[in-house]
Every structure is written in C-alpha cells, then in structure tokens.
Amino acid sequence: MPEQKINASAAGTFAIGGDLTVNRMGFGAMRITGEGIWGPPKDKAEAIRVLKKCIDLGINFIDTADSYGPYISEELIAEALHPYPQGLVIATKGGLTRTGPNQWPINGHPDHLKEALEGSLKRLKTDRIDLYQLHRLDPKVPAEETIGFLKEKQEQGYFRHFGISEVSVEDLRKVEGMITITSVQNLYNLAERRWEDVLDWCEERNIAFIPWYPLSAGGIGTQQALKHVASRHGASEYQVAIAWLLARSKVMLPIPGTSSVKHLEENTASAALGLTEEDMQELSAGEKRGK
C-alpha cells in the first residue's frame, strides 16, 4: 500500500464560533521565537519553513500572541504567509507584558489591550483578527473593565470571535454574561487534567477547548502507558499524547508547537493515529496509577 500522506484533515474539523471551520490539528506559534520565548529564533529560515509547511500539511489554524517574542511570532507569520491563503484562521492573544525571557506579567488594563490589539492587527497585516484571546483575567483590573473594552472592540470590527485562557468554570460563568466566548485555552494533557470541568463546560456549549502543553512527564504509570501504546502503534509517546487529546473530546483543538519542520510533520501525523478504545482505557488507567 502507498504511504498515507500526512495531513491535518485526518483529525476532523471544528467550527470555531460556528463559522470558522478548521482542521482539529492546529499549530502553536510560540516556539518559533528565541529561548525563553524572547527575541528572534536561532534559525529564522527554519521558522519560516515551519510556517509554510503548516499550509502544506493542511494546518489551517495557527495560534500566536503579541507576547511571543514579544511581537516576533506575529511578524514571522505575516512574513511567511501573507497574503494569507483562503480558510486560514489566525488566533492571537493579548493581556501579558514581557520584561525578559520567561517573564510574563499580567496586564488586563484597557490601555494596554488597546495597544496590544492594534499592534497585532498591524503586525499580522490584517483588518480583523479571526479569534482574539485574553491571556488571563487580571486580578488588579475589574473584569468588567477588561471584558467591556474587548466587547466594544469586537463590535467595532477589530476581531471576529473572542476566547479566553487559563480560566475556571466560575470565571467563565462571569465572563459569558458580558461577551460571547468561542474558545477556552487552558493547560491540559493526559497527566494534567485539573480543568476537566472546564472541558465539560466547553462540550456543553460546543466551544473550542485549546489545550496547551500537550505532553507532561506525568507519573510512572502515565509514562509506562504512553510507552506501551506508542510501541503498539509504531509511534512516539508525544504522538500518542496528541492523539489522546484528539480522541478525548470533539471540541478539543490541539496546537502542538515546534521550531522544526521534521517535528511538525511528526506532530501532524498524530492526526491519523486512531487510538482504539483499548488504548484509551490503558492511558486513562496509567494516568490514575501515575497519581
């Protein structure tokens, strides 16, 4: 049999906000920057190749943020892909400032978000952002001020859909009364599942759940289960971890990131892995043993 061509479409699709249909294997553009997500990448040419390869592999959802670099990730996306191919959905985020490598102070003040949003539009060379996500609710700024400002900007046409990151169900219930939420981006993987209730909340409303950090080392049980399932499929443990996310929920939209074309191809191949019910049970049992 001929070798199956790697393509993100094997993951199936999801309609963000009901009208932006994307393949469920996305790309997170954080790692195309320098060490500590600070400054330019060591190999800019490879970063450009990675972004172009996304399109070749059928990846039509790219997630970035003004804080990645800062600014570098958005600038590289525009350099590599603008004018954007039809159907490509680019999501970006605001609400963090950068004071150095691996430093991420929260800033949800409308003045900062205005600068961040306008900067993202300029760097991405677009008139409207497809999905604009708030990095965090800022405990120093009333949520009504932050969300009220973003709702106003959405109504003015700055962005189509709104998403929010690192939130609890309690946060979501508060925010959904002020603005329509179309995506939630929280830390989630096989070993780190404290946001199960948030995933349930998203499933009930058919809202995209975008997990970041798809593979955690986890406990011994998790590691053994991943290794065993990976061996059964002739795949890597990382590929199994991504495939588990895809199988876990129909609203899951993984965005594994990398600065390497080779790793991008490996990640995307996870879309066609097709874990069995036996695999899922073994991974779940391993996660429980690993606690």
Secondary structure, DSSP 8 states (H G I E B T S, - for coil): -------GGGG-EEEETTTEEEES--EETTTTS-GGGBSS-S-HHHHHHHHHHHHHTT--EEE--TTTBTTHHHHHHHHHH-S--TT-EEEEEESB--SBTTB--B---HHHHHHHHHHHHHHTT-SSEEEEEES---TTS-HHHHHHHHHHHHHTTSEEEEEEES--HHHHHHHTTTS-EEEEEEE--SS--TTHHHHHHHHHHT-EEEEES------HHHHHHHHHHHHHHT--HHHHHHHHHHHH-TTB------S-HHHHHHHHHGGG----HHHHHHHHHHHHHT-
